[in-house]
Amino acid sequence: MKNYDTLSEAINDLVLQGYTANFNLKGDCIEDLDTDIPLHPADFEIDEIHRFEGMTDPEDECILYAISSTTHDVKGLLVNAYGIYSDVYSAELAAKLHTHK
């Protein structure tokens, strides 16, 4: 797995690798914002995780997930804050996002 210096560098490179869907957290699933397709934890795999820490501001801390789903034939990216600024989501989804093979 490649190491990136910035979030934008990682996003640009992963988009070139085919991770083009824009995912968002939605309760017990992640959702493809372009198609409104919900992906539940059993429907997707986390291919890569990259953490970025803000140089001076804790609000800049985030995690980038490269996610794929053979069920829905889609690959995309999910950006989420971590620490005290992270979004609230279901326990099952949290377990999936915090576990990486």
C-alpha positions in Angstrom: 0.0 0.0 0.0 1.3 3.4 -1.0 1.9 6.1 1.6 0.6 9.6 0.8 1.6 13.0 2.2 -1.7 14.7 1.8 -5.4 13.7 1.5 -5.7 15.3 -1.9 -2.7 13.3 -3.2 -4.3 10.1 -2.0 -7.7 10.9 -3.5 -6.2 11.8 -6.8 -4.2 8.6 -7.0 -7.0 6.4 -5.9 -9.4 7.9 -8.4 -6.9 7.0 -11.1 -7.0 3.4 -9.7 -10.8 3.4 -10.3 -12.2 4.5 -6.9 -14.6 6.9 -8.5 -17.8 6.6 -6.4 -18.3 9.2 -3.6 -19.4 7.4 -0.4 -21.0 9.0 2.6 -21.9 7.5 6.0 -25.6 6.9 6.5 -26.6 5.2 9.8 -26.1 1.5 9.3 -24.6 1.7 5.8 -22.5 3.8 3.5 -24.2 5.3 0.5 -23.0 6.1 -3.0 -24.0 9.8 -3.3 -24.4 9.6 -7.1 -26.7 6.6 -7.2 -28.2 6.5 -3.7 -27.2 2.8 -3.5 -26.8 1.8 0.2 -23.9 -0.6 0.9 -24.3 -2.5 4.2 -21.2 -4.0 5.9 -21.6 -7.4 4.2 -21.8 -5.7 0.7 -18.4 -4.1 0.7 -14.7 -4.5 1.4 -12.2 -2.0 2.7 -9.2 -2.2 0.3 -7.1 0.6 1.9 -7.1 2.9 4.8 -5.1 6.1 5.0 -5.0 8.4 8.1 -4.1 12.1 7.9 -3.4 14.3 10.9 -3.8 18.1 10.7 -0.6 20.0 11.2 -2.1 22.6 13.6 -5.8 21.9 13.8 -7.3 18.7 15.2 -10.4 19.3 13.0 -8.2 18.4 10.0 -7.7 14.8 11.2 -9.4 12.3 8.9 -9.4 8.8 7.5 -9.7 8.0 3.8 -11.2 4.6 3.0 -10.8 3.0 -0.4 -13.9 0.7 -0.7 -15.1 -1.8 -3.2 -18.2 -3.8 -3.7 -18.4 -6.8 -6.1 -22.1 -7.0 -5.2 -22.8 -3.6 -6.7 -19.8 -3.5 -9.0 -18.6 -0.2 -7.5 -15.3 1.3 -6.1 -15.1 4.5 -4.3 -13.8 6.7 -1.5 -15.2 7.6 2.0 -13.6 10.4 3.9 -14.4 10.7 7.6 -13.1 12.7 10.5 -11.8 10.7 13.5 -11.5 11.2 17.1 -14.0 13.6 18.7 -15.1 14.9 15.3 -16.1 11.5 13.8 -19.6 10.8 12.6 -22.0 8.6 14.4 -22.9 5.3 12.7 -24.1 1.8 13.7 -22.0 -0.6 15.7 -21.9 -3.0 12.8 -20.7 -0.4 10.4 -18.2 0.9 13.0 -16.8 -2.6 13.4 -16.4 -3.0 9.7 -14.6 0.4 9.3 -12.3 -0.3 12.2 -11.3 -3.7 10.9 -9.0 -4.1 8.0 -7.6 -7.4 6.6 
